[in-house]
């Protein structure tokens, strides 16, 4: 870095420390100014050490770390009244910040809700689809109501009972037939398939019939 740039960096750091008027390490100064002004860390360390040697800023050592801050003698004394006024102003600003932050969070929440909502065009399209769907359901319901072949609950219950009775009888007779065929096949010299063909018996499977569950 050239001497003119060195001087510019020293002046920049001095102005920064005086403006902020709070303690910083050399690393803090480098981190805060590097991105905007492109200062190197070595140049920052040399600059703060030089400013401290010249008495333009103050240096304090805490363990292994050095802290730098503006020379307070350059600032005018502030009365207790002024300090109290500043404290009040800080308190008011903090309250304002909280109010604005809360408002921002509320607006952000409303924005997310609006972004997730349907647009007017999408809503109109969905209403049309639902209206058409409702019309189809009404038409279907009207056909059902106008039909003359309704089954009463009593008739339906009777049909279920009869079906249950018939299926139980079906199972019973099928089991008896299976047991009889099993007894015959024990002494039959041919296969079960040949036996069924000779006797002329058709099974449920041959007729592709499935026994219902009851």
FIKOLZA-1660 file (N, C-alpha, C; in steps of 0.1 Angstrom, whole numbers, plus 5000, padded with zeros to 4 digits):
% residues 214
   i   px   py   pz ch aa at
   1 5009 4988 5000  A  X  N
   1 5000 5000 5000  A  X CA
   1 5009 5012 5000  A  X  C
   2 5006 5022 4992  A  X  N
   2 5014 5035 4991  A  X CA
   2 5012 5043 5003  A  X  C
   3 5022 5053 5005  A  X  N
   3 5021 5062 5016  A  X CA
   3 5008 5070 5017  A  X  C
   4 5004 5074 5005  A  X  N
   4 4992 5082 5004  A  X CA
   4 4980 5074 5008  A  X  C
   5 4980 5061 5004  A  X  N
   5 4969 5053 5007  A  X CA
   5 4969 5049 5022  A  X  C
   6 4982 5048 5027  A  X  N
   6 4983 5045 5042  A  X CA
   6 4977 5057 5050  A  X  C
   7 4981 5069 5046  A  X  N
   7 4976 5081 5053  A  X CA
   7 4961 5082 5052  A  X  C
   8 4956 5078 5040  A  X  N
   8 4941 5078 5038  A  X CA
   8 4934 5068 5047  A  X  C
   9 4940 5056 5049  A  X  N
   9 4935 5046 5057  A  X CA
   9 4935 5050 5072  A  X  C
  10 4946 5057 5076  A  X  N
  10 4948 5061 5090  A  X CA
  10 4937 5072 5093  A  X  C
  11 4935 5081 5084  A  X  N
  11 4925 5092 5085  A  X CA
  11 4911 5086 5086  A  X  C
  12 4909 5076 5077  A  X  N
  12 4896 5070 5077  A  X CA
  12 4892 5063 5090  A  X  C
  13 4902 5056 5095  A  X  N
  13 4900 5049 5108  A  X CA
  13 4898 5059 5120  A  X  C
  14 4906 5069 5120  A  X  N
  14 4905 5080 5130  A  X CA
  14 4891 5086 5130  A  X  C
  15 4886 5089 5118  A  X  N
  15 4873 5095 5116  A  X CA
  15 4862 5085 5121  A  X  C
  16 4864 5072 5118  A  X  N
  16 4855 5061 5121  A  X CA
  16 4854 5060 5136  A  X  C
  17 4865 5059 5143  A  X  N
  17 4865 5058 5158  A  X CA
  17 4859 5070 5165  A  X  C
  18 4862 5082 5160  A  X  N
  18 4856 5094 5165  A  X CA
  18 4841 5095 5163  A  X  C
  19 4837 5090 5151  A  X  N
  19 4822 5091 5148  A  X CA
  19 4815 5081 5157  A  X  C
  20 4820 5068 5158  A  X  N
  20 4813 5058 5166  A  X CA
  20 4814 5060 5181  A  X  C
  21 4826 5065 5185  A  X  N
  21 4829 5068 5199  A  X CA
  21 4825 5056 5208  A  X  C
  22 4831 5045 5204  A  X  N
  22 4829 5033 5212  A  X CA
  22 4841 5024 5211  A  X  C
  23 4845 5015 5220  A  X  N
  23 4857 5007 5219  A  X CA
  23 4856 4996 5208  A  X  C
  24 4867 4994 5201  A  X  N
  24 4868 4984 5191  A  X CA
  24 4882 4978 5192  A  X  C
  25 4883 4965 5188  A  X  N
  25 4896 4958 5186  A  X CA
  25 4900 4961 5171  A  X  C
  26 4912 4958 5168  A  X  N
  26 4917 4960 5155  A  X CA
  26 4909 4951 5145  A  X  C
  27 4905 4939 5150  A  X  N
  27 4897 4930 5142  A  X CA
  27 4884 4936 5139  A  X  C
  28 4878 4942 5149  A  X  N
  28 4865 4949 5147  A  X CA
  28 4865 4959 5137  A  X  C
  29 4875 4968 5138  A  X  N
  29 4877 4979 5128  A  X CA
  29 4879 4973 5114  A  X  C
  30 4887 4963 5113  A  X  N
  30 4889 4956 5100  A  X CA
  30 4876 4951 5094  A  X  C
  31 4869 4943 5102  A  X  N
  31 4856 4937 5098  A  X CA
  31 4846 4948 5093  A  X  C
  32 4846 4959 5100  A  X  N
  32 4836 4969 5098  A  X CA
  32 4839 4978 5085  A  X  C
  33 4852 4979 5082  A  X  N
  33 4856 4988 5071  A  X CA
  33 4861 4981 5059  A  X  C
  34 4865 4968 5060  A  X  N
  34 4871 4961 5049  A  X CA
  34 4862 4960 5037  A  X  C
  35 4850 4957 5039  A  X  N
  35 4841 4954 5027  A  X CA
  35 4839 4967 5019  A  X  C
  36 4836 4978 5026  A  X  N
  36 4833 4991 5020  A  X CA
  36 4845 4998 5014  A  X  C
  37 4856 4997 5022  A  X  N
  37 4868 5005 5018  A  X CA
  37 4880 4997 5014  A  X  C
  38 4879 4983 5015  A  X  N
  38 4890 4975 5010  A  X CA
  38 4903 4976 5018  A  X  C
  39 4902 4978 5031  A  X  N
  39 4914 4979 5039  A  X CA
  39 4919 4965 5043  A  X  C
  40 4932 4963 5043  A  X  N
  40 4938 4950 5047  A  X CA
  40 4939 4950 5062  A  X  C
  41 4939 4938 5068  A  X  N
  41 4940 4937 5082  A  X CA
  41 4953 4942 5088  A  X  C
  42 4964 4939 5081  A  X  N
  42 4977 4944 5085  A  X CA
  42 4978 4959 5085  A  X  C
  43 4972 4966 5075  A  X  N
  43 4972 4980 5074  A  X CA
  43 4963 4986 5086  A  X  C
  44 4952 4979 5089  A  X  N
  44 4944 4984 5100  A  X CA
  44 4951 4983 5113  A  X  C
  45 4958 4972 5116  A  X  N
  45 4965 4970 5128  A  X CA
  45 4976 4981 5129  A  X  C
  46 4984 4983 5119  A  X  N
  46 4994 4994 5119  A  X CA
  46 4988 5008 5121  A  X  C
  47 4976 5010 5115  A  X  N
  47 4970 5023 5116  A  X CA
  47 4966 5026 5130  A  X  C
  48 4959 5017 5137  A  X  N
  48 4954 5019 5151  A  X CA
  48 4966 5020 5160  A  X  C
  49 4976 5012 5158  A  X  N
  49 4988 5013 5167  A  X CA
  49 4995 5027 5165  A  X  C
  50 4996 5032 5153  A  X  N
  50 5002 5045 5150  A  X CA
  50 4993 5056 5156  A  X  C
  51 4980 5055 5155  A  X  N
  51 4971 5065 5161  A  X CA
  51 4972 5066 5176  A  X  C
  52 4974 5054 5182  A  X  N
  52 4976 5053 5196  A  X CA
  52 4989 5059 5201  A  X  C
  53 4999 5057 5193  A  X  N
  53 5013 5062 5196  A  X CA
  53 5012 5078 5195  A  X  C
  54 5005 5082 5185  A  X  N
  54 5004 5097 5183  A  X CA
  54 4994 5104 5193  A  X  C
  55 4988 5096 5201  A  X  N
  55 4978 5101 5211  A  X CA
  55 4965 5106 5205  A  X  C
  56 4962 5102 5193  A  X  N
  56 4950 5106 5187  A  X CA
  56 4938 5097 5191  A  X  C
  57 4941 5085 5195  A  X  N
  57 4931 5076 5200  A  X CA
  57 4937 5070 5213  A  X  C
  58 4929 5063 5221  A  X  N
  58 4933 5057 5233  A  X CA
  58 4934 5042 5231  A  X  C
  59 4943 5036 5239  A  X  N
  59 4945 5021 5238  A  X CA
  59 4944 5015 5252  A  X  C
  60 4937 5004 5253  A  X  N
  60 4936 4997 5266  A  X CA
  60 4938 4982 5263  A  X  C
  61 4946 4976 5272  A  X  N
  61 4949 4962 5270  A  X CA
  61 4941 4953 5280  A  X  C
  62 4934 4944 5275  A  X  N
  62 4926 4935 5284  A  X CA
  62 4931 4920 5281  A  X  C
  63 4940 4915 5290  A  X  N
  63 4946 4902 5287  A  X CA
  63 4955 4903 5275  A  X  C
  64 4952 4895 5265  A  X  N
  64 4959 4895 5253  A  X CA
  64 4953 4904 5242  A  X  C
  65 4942 4910 5245  A  X  N
  65 4936 4918 5235  A  X CA
  65 4937 4933 5237  A  X  C
  66 4939 4941 5226  A  X  N
  66 4940 4955 5227  A  X CA
  66 4927 4961 5222  A  X  C
  67 4922 4971 5229  A  X  N
  67 4910 4978 5226  A  X CA
  67 4914 4993 5223  A  X  C
  68 4908 4998 5212  A  X  N
  68 4910 5012 5208  A  X CA
  68 4897 5020 5208  A  X  C
  69 4898 5033 5212  A  X  N
  69 4886 5041 5212  A  X CA
  69 4890 5056 5211  A  X  C
  70 4881 5064 5208  A  X  N
  70 4884 5078 5206  A  X CA
  70 4888 5085 5219  A  X  C
  71 4897 5095 5217  A  X  N
  71 4902 5104 5228  A  X CA
  71 4890 5112 5233  A  X  C
  72 4886 5110 5245  A  X  N
  72 4874 5116 5251  A  X CA
  72 4876 5131 5253  A  X  C
  73 4889 5135 5254  A  X  N
  73 4891 5149 5257  A  X CA
  73 4887 5159 5246  A  X  C
  74 4885 5154 5234  A  X  N
  74 4881 5162 5223  A  X CA
  74 4866 5165 5223  A  X  C
  75 4858 5158 5232  A  X  N
  75 4844 5160 5232  A  X CA
  75 4840 5169 5244  A  X  C
  76 4831 5178 5242  A  X  N
  76 4827 5187 5252  A  X CA
  76 4819 5179 5264  A  X  C
  77 4820 5185 5276  A  X  N
  77 4814 5178 5287  A  X CA
  77 4799 5179 5285  A  X  C
  78 4792 5169 5290  A  X  N
  78 4777 5169 5289  A  X CA
  78 4772 5169 5303  A  X  C
  79 4762 5178 5305  A  X  N
  79 4756 5180 5319  A  X CA
  79 4747 5168 5322  A  X  C
  80 4744 5167 5335  A  X  N
  80 4734 5156 5339  A  X CA
  80 4721 5157 5332  A  X  C
  81 4717 5170 5330  A  X  N
  81 4704 5173 5324  A  X CA
  81 4704 5168 5309  A  X  C
  82 4715 5171 5302  A  X  N
  82 4717 5166 5289  A  X CA
  82 4717 5151 5288  A  X  C
  83 4724 5145 5297  A  X  N
  83 4725 5130 5297  A  X CA
  83 4711 5124 5300  A  X  C
  84 4703 5130 5309  A  X  N
  84 4690 5125 5311  A  X CA
  84 4681 5127 5299  A  X  C
  85 4683 5138 5292  A  X  N
  85 4675 5140 5280  A  X CA
  85 4679 5130 5269  A  X  C
  86 4692 5127 5268  A  X  N
  86 4696 5116 5259  A  X CA
  86 4690 5103 5262  A  X  C
  87 4690 5100 5275  A  X  N
  87 4685 5087 5280  A  X CA
  87 4670 5086 5276  A  X  C
  88 4663 5097 5278  A  X  N
  88 4649 5097 5275  A  X CA
  88 4646 5095 5260  A  X  C
  89 4655 5102 5252  A  X  N
  89 4654 5101 5237  A  X CA
  89 4657 5086 5233  A  X  C
  90 4667 5080 5239  A  X  N
  90 4670 5066 5236  A  X CA
  90 4659 5057 5239  A  X  C
  91 4652 5060 5251  A  X  N
  91 4641 5051 5255  A  X CA
  91 4629 5053 5245  A  X  C
  92 4627 5065 5241  A  X  N
  92 4616 5068 5231  A  X CA
  92 4619 5061 5218  A  X  C
  93 4632 5062 5214  A  X  N
  93 4636 5055 5201  A  X CA
  93 4635 5040 5202  A  X  C
  94 4638 5035 5213  A  X  N
  94 4637 5020 5215  A  X CA
  94 4622 5016 5214  A  X  C
  95 4614 5024 5221  A  X  N
  95 4599 5021 5220  A  X CA
  95 4594 5022 5206  A  X  C
  96 4599 5032 5198  A  X  N
  96 4595 5033 5184  A  X CA
  96 4600 5022 5176  A  X  C
  97 4612 5017 5179  A  X  N
  97 4618 5006 5171  A  X CA
  97 4609 4993 5174  A  X  C
  98 4605 4991 5186  A  X  N
  98 4597 4980 5189  A  X CA
  98 4584 4980 5182  A  X  C
  99 4578 4992 5182  A  X  N
  99 4565 4994 5176  A  X CA
  99 4566 4992 5161  A  X  C
 100 4576 4997 5155  A  X  N
 100 4578 4995 5140  A  X CA
 100 4581 4981 5137  A  X  C
 101 4589 4974 5145  A  X  N
 101 4593 4960 5143  A  X CA
 101 4580 4951 5144  A  X  C
 102 4571 4954 5154  A  X  N
 102 4559 4947 5155  A  X CA
 102 4550 4949 5143  A  X  C
 103 4550 4961 5138  A  X  N
 103 4542 4965 5127  A  X CA
 103 4547 4957 5114  A  X  C
 104 4560 4957 5113  A  X  N
 104 4566 4950 5102  A  X CA
 104 4563 4935 5102  A  X  C
 105 4564 4929 5114  A  X  N
 105 4561 4915 5115  A  X CA
 105 4546 4912 5111  A  X  C
 106 4537 4921 5116  A  X  N
 106 4523 4919 5112  A  X CA
 106 4521 4921 5097  A  X  C
 107 4527 4930 5091  A  X  N
 107 4526 4932 5077  A  X CA
 107 4532 4921 5069  A  X  C
 108 4543 4915 5074  A  X  N
 108 4549 4904 5068  A  X CA
 108 4540 4892 5069  A  X  C
 109 4533 4890 5080  A  X  N
 109 4524 4879 5082  A  X CA
 109 4512 4880 5072  A  X  C
 110 4507 4893 5071  A  X  N
 110 4496 4895 5062  A  X CA
 110 4500 4893 5047  A  X  C
 111 4512 4897 5044  A  X  N
 111 4517 4895 5030  A  X CA
 111 4518 4880 5027  A  X  C
 112 4523 4872 5036  A  X  N
 112 4525 4857 5034  A  X CA
 112 4511 4851 5032  A  X  C
 113 4501 4856 5040  A  X  N
 113 4487 4851 5039  A  X CA
 113 4481 4854 5026  A  X  C
 114 4484 4867 5021  A  X  N
 114 4478 4871 5008  A  X CA
 114 4485 4863 4997  A  X  C
 115 4498 4861 4998  A  X  N
 115 4505 4853 4988  A  X CA
 115 4500 4839 4986  A  X  C
 116 4496 4833 4998  A  X  N
 116 4491 4819 4998  A  X CA
 116 4476 4818 4994  A  X  C
 117 4469 4830 4993  A  X  N
 117 4455 4830 4990  A  X CA
 117 4453 4829 4974  A  X  C
 118 4441 4825 4970  A  X  N
 118 4438 4824 4956  A  X CA
 118 4436 4838 4950  A  X  C
 119 4440 4840 4938  A  X  N
 119 4438 4853 4931  A  X CA
 119 4423 4853 4927  A  X  C
 120 4419 4865 4923  A  X  N
 120 4405 4867 4919  A  X CA
 120 4401 4858 4907  A  X  C
 121 4411 4856 4898  A  X  N
 121 4408 4848 4886  A  X CA
 121 4407 4833 4891  A  X  C
 122 4416 4829 4900  A  X  N
 122 4416 4815 4904  A  X CA
 122 4403 4812 4912  A  X  C
 123 4399 4822 4921  A  X  N
 123 4387 4820 4929  A  X CA
 123 4375 4819 4920  A  X  C
 124 4374 4828 4909  A  X  N
 124 4363 4827 4900  A  X CA
 124 4362 4814 4893  A  X  C
 125 4374 4809 4889  A  X  N
 125 4374 4796 4882  A  X CA
 125 4370 4785 4891  A  X  C
 126 4374 4785 4904  A  X  N
 126 4370 4775 4914  A  X CA
 126 4355 4775 4917  A  X  C
 127 4350 4787 4918  A  X  N
 127 4336 4789 4920  A  X CA
 127 4328 4783 4909  A  X  C
 128 4332 4785 4896  A  X  N
 128 4325 4779 4885  A  X CA
 128 4326 4764 4885  A  X  C
 129 4337 4758 4888  A  X  N
 129 4339 4744 4889  A  X CA
 129 4330 4738 4900  A  X  C
 130 4329 4744 4912  A  X  N
 130 4321 4739 4923  A  X CA
 130 4306 4741 4919  A  X  C
 131 4302 4751 4912  A  X  N
 131 4288 4753 4908  A  X CA
 131 4284 4742 4899  A  X  C
 132 4293 4739 4889  A  X  N
 132 4290 4728 4880  A  X CA
 132 4289 4715 4887  A  X  C
 133 4298 4712 4896  A  X  N
 133 4297 4700 4904  A  X CA
 133 4285 4699 4912  A  X  C
 134 4281 4710 4919  A  X  N
 134 4268 4710 4926  A  X CA
 134 4256 4707 4918  A  X  C
 135 4256 4713 4906  A  X  N
 135 4245 4710 4896  A  X CA
 135 4244 4695 4893  A  X  C
 136 4255 4689 4891  A  X  N
 136 4255 4675 4888  A  X CA
 136 4250 4667 4899  A  X  C
 137 4254 4670 4911  A  X  N
 137 4249 4663 4923  A  X CA
 137 4234 4665 4925  A  X  C
 138 4229 4678 4922  A  X  N
 138 4214 4680 4923  A  X CA
 138 4207 4672 4913  A  X  C
 139 4212 4671 4901  A  X  N
 139 4205 4663 4891  A  X CA
 139 4205 4648 4895  A  X  C
 140 4216 4643 4900  A  X  N
 140 4217 4629 4904  A  X CA
 140 4207 4627 4916  A  X  C
 141 4206 4636 4925  A  X  N
 141 4197 4635 4936  A  X CA
 141 4183 4635 4932  A  X  C
 142 4180 4643 4922  A  X  N
 142 4166 4644 4917  A  X CA
 142 4162 4631 4911  A  X  C
 143 4171 4625 4903  A  X  N
 143 4168 4612 4897  A  X CA
 143 4165 4601 4907  A  X  C
 144 4174 4602 4918  A  X  N
 144 4172 4591 4928  A  X CA
 144 4159 4593 4935  A  X  C
 145 4155 4606 4938  A  X  N
 145 4142 4608 4945  A  X CA
 145 4130 4605 4936  A  X  C
 146 4132 4606 4923  A  X  N
 146 4120 4604 4914  A  X CA
 146 4119 4589 4911  A  X  C
 147 4129 4581 4914  A  X  N
 147 4128 4567 4911  A  X CA
 147 4117 4560 4919  A  X  C
 148 4111 4550 4913  A  X  N
 148 4100 4543 4919  A  X CA
 148 4104 4529 4925  A  X  C
 149 4116 4525 4923  A  X  N
 149 4121 4512 4927  A  X CA
 149 4129 4513 4940  A  X  C
 150 4125 4522 4949  A  X  N
 150 4133 4523 4961  A  X CA
 150 4131 4510 4970  A  X  C
 151 4141 4507 4977  A  X  N
 151 4140 4496 4987  A  X CA
 151 4138 4502 5001  A  X  C
 152 4128 4497 5008  A  X  N
 152 4126 4502 5022  A  X CA
 152 4137 4496 5031  A  X  C
 153 4140 4502 5042  A  X  N
 153 4149 4497 5052  A  X CA
 153 4145 4483 5056  A  X  C
 154 4132 4480 5058  A  X  N
 154 4127 4467 5062  A  X CA
 154 4130 4457 5051  A  X  C
 155 4128 4460 5039  A  X  N
 155 4131 4451 5028  A  X CA
 155 4146 4448 5027  A  X  C
 156 4153 4459 5029  A  X  N
 156 4168 4457 5028  A  X CA
 156 4173 4448 5039  A  X  C
 157 4167 4449 5051  A  X  N
 157 4171 4441 5062  A  X CA
 157 4167 4426 5060  A  X  C
 158 4156 4424 5054  A  X  N
 158 4151 4411 5050  A  X CA
 158 4160 4404 5040  A  X  C
 159 4164 4412 5030  A  X  N
 159 4173 4407 5020  A  X CA
 159 4187 4403 5026  A  X  C
 160 4192 4411 5035  A  X  N
 160 4205 4408 5041  A  X CA
 160 4204 4395 5049  A  X  C
 161 4193 4393 5056  A  X  N
 161 4191 4381 5064  A  X CA
 161 4190 4369 5056  A  X  C
 162 4182 4370 5045  A  X  N
 162 4181 4359 5035  A  X CA
 162 4194 4355 5029  A  X  C
 163 4202 4366 5025  A  X  N
 163 4215 4363 5019  A  X CA
 163 4224 4356 5029  A  X  C
 164 4224 4360 5042  A  X  N
 164 4232 4354 5052  A  X CA
 164 4228 4339 5054  A  X  C
 165 4215 4337 5054  A  X  N
 165 4210 4323 5055  A  X CA
 165 4215 4314 5044  A  X  C
 166 4213 4319 5031  A  X  N
 166 4217 4312 5020  A  X CA
 166 4232 4309 5019  A  X  C
 167 4240 4319 5023  A  X  N
 167 4254 4318 5022  A  X CA
 167 4259 4307 5032  A  X  C
 168 4253 4307 5044  A  X  N
 168 4256 4297 5054  A  X CA
 168 4253 4283 5050  A  X  C
 169 4241 4282 5043  A  X  N
 169 4237 4269 5038  A  X CA
 169 4247 4265 5026  A  X  C
 170 4251 4274 5018  A  X  N
 170 4260 4272 5007  A  X CA
 170 4274 4266 5013  A  X  C
 171 4279 4273 5023  A  X  N
 171 4291 4269 5030  A  X CA
 171 4290 4255 5036  A  X  C
 172 4278 4252 5042  A  X  N
 172 4276 4239 5048  A  X CA
 172 4276 4228 5038  A  X  C
 173 4269 4230 5027  A  X  N
 173 4268 4220 5017  A  X CA
 173 4281 4218 5009  A  X  C
 174 4288 4229 5007  A  X  N
 174 4301 4228 5001  A  X CA
 174 4311 4220 5009  A  X  C
 175 4310 4222 5023  A  X  N
 175 4319 4215 5032  A  X CA
 175 4315 4200 5032  A  X  C
 176 4302 4197 5032  A  X  N
 176 4298 4183 5031  A  X CA
 176 4303 4176 5018  A  X  C
 177 4301 4183 5007  A  X  N
 177 4305 4178 4994  A  X CA
 177 4320 4176 4994  A  X  C
 178 4328 4185 4999  A  X  N
 178 4342 4184 4999  A  X CA
 178 4347 4172 5008  A  X  C
 179 4340 4170 5019  A  X  N
 179 4343 4159 5028  A  X CA
 179 4340 4146 5021  A  X  C
 180 4329 4145 5014  A  X  N
 180 4325 4133 5007  A  X CA
 180 4335 4130 4996  A  X  C
 181 4339 4140 4988  A  X  N
 181 4348 4137 4977  A  X CA
 181 4362 4133 4983  A  X  C
 182 4365 4139 4994  A  X  N
 182 4378 4135 5001  A  X CA
 182 4378 4121 5004  A  X  C
 183 4367 4116 5010  A  X  N
 183 4366 4102 5014  A  X CA
 183 4366 4093 5002  A  X  C
 184 4359 4097 4991  A  X  N
 184 4359 4089 4979  A  X CA
 184 4373 4088 4972  A  X  C
 185 4380 4100 4972  A  X  N
 185 4393 4101 4965  A  X CA
 185 4404 4093 4972  A  X  C
 186 4401 4089 4985  A  X  N
 186 4411 4081 4992  A  X CA
 186 4413 4067 4986  A  X  C
 187 4402 4062 4980  A  X  N
 187 4403 4049 4973  A  X CA
 187 4402 4050 4958  A  X  C
 188 4401 4062 4953  A  X  N
 188 4399 4064 4938  A  X CA
 188 4413 4063 4932  A  X  C
 189 4415 4056 4921  A  X  N
 189 4428 4054 4915  A  X CA
 189 4432 4065 4906  A  X  C
 190 4423 4074 4903  A  X  N
 190 4427 4085 4894  A  X CA
 190 4428 4098 4902  A  X  C
 191 4430 4110 4895  A  X  N
 191 4431 4123 4901  A  X CA
 191 4418 4129 4904  A  X  C
 192 4418 4139 4912  A  X  N
 192 4406 4146 4916  A  X CA
 192 4399 4152 4904  A  X  C
 193 4407 4158 4895  A  X  N
 193 4402 4164 4883  A  X CA
 193 4395 4154 4874  A  X  C
 194 4400 4142 4873  A  X  N
 194 4394 4131 4865  A  X CA
 194 4381 4126 4871  A  X  C
 195 4381 4126 4884  A  X  N
 195 4369 4122 4892  A  X CA
 195 4358 4132 4889  A  X  C
 196 4361 4144 4890  A  X  N
 196 4351 4155 4888  A  X CA
 196 4345 4154 4874  A  X  C
 197 4354 4151 4864  A  X  N
 197 4349 4151 4850  A  X CA
 197 4340 4139 4848  A  X  C
 198 4344 4127 4854  A  X  N
 198 4336 4115 4852  A  X CA
 198 4323 4116 4858  A  X  C
 199 4322 4122 4870  A  X  N
 199 4310 4123 4878  A  X CA
 199 4301 4135 4872  A  X  C
 200 4308 4144 4866  A  X  N
 200 4301 4156 4861  A  X CA
 200 4298 4167 4871  A  X  C
 201 4307 4169 4880  A  X  N
 201 4306 4179 4890  A  X CA
 201 4313 4192 4886  A  X  C
 202 4306 4203 4887  A  X  N
 202 4313 4216 4885  A  X CA
 202 4315 4223 4898  A  X  C
 203 4326 4228 4900  A  X  N
 203 4330 4235 4913  A  X CA
 203 4327 4250 4911  A  X  C
 204 4327 4257 4922  A  X  N
 204 4325 4271 4922  A  X CA
 204 4336 4278 4913  A  X  C
 205 4348 4272 4914  A  X  N
 205 4359 4278 4907  A  X CA
 205 4357 4276 4892  A  X  C
 206 4351 4264 4888  A  X  N
 206 4349 4262 4874  A  X CA
 206 4339 4272 4868  A  X  C
 207 4329 4276 4877  A  X  N
 207 4318 4285 4872  A  X CA
 207 4322 4300 4875  A  X  C
 208 4335 4301 4881  A  X  N
 208 4340 4315 4884  A  X CA
 208 4330 4322 4894  A  X  C
 209 4326 4315 4904  A  X  N
 209 4317 4320 4914  A  X CA
 209 4325 4322 4927  A  X  C
 210 4323 4334 4933  A  X  N
 210 4330 4337 4946  A  X CA
 210 4319 4338 4956  A  X  C
 211 4321 4331 4967  A  X  N
 211 4312 4331 4978  A  X CA
 211 4313 4345 4985  A  X  C
 212 4301 4352 4987  A  X  N
 212 4302 4365 4993  A  X CA
 212 4304 4364 5008  A  X  C
 213 4310 4375 5013  A  X  N
 213 4312 4376 5028  A  X CA
 213 4300 4381 5035  A  X  C
 214 4296 4375 5046  A  X  N
 214 4284 4379 5053  A  X CA
 214 4288 4380 5068  A  X  C
% end
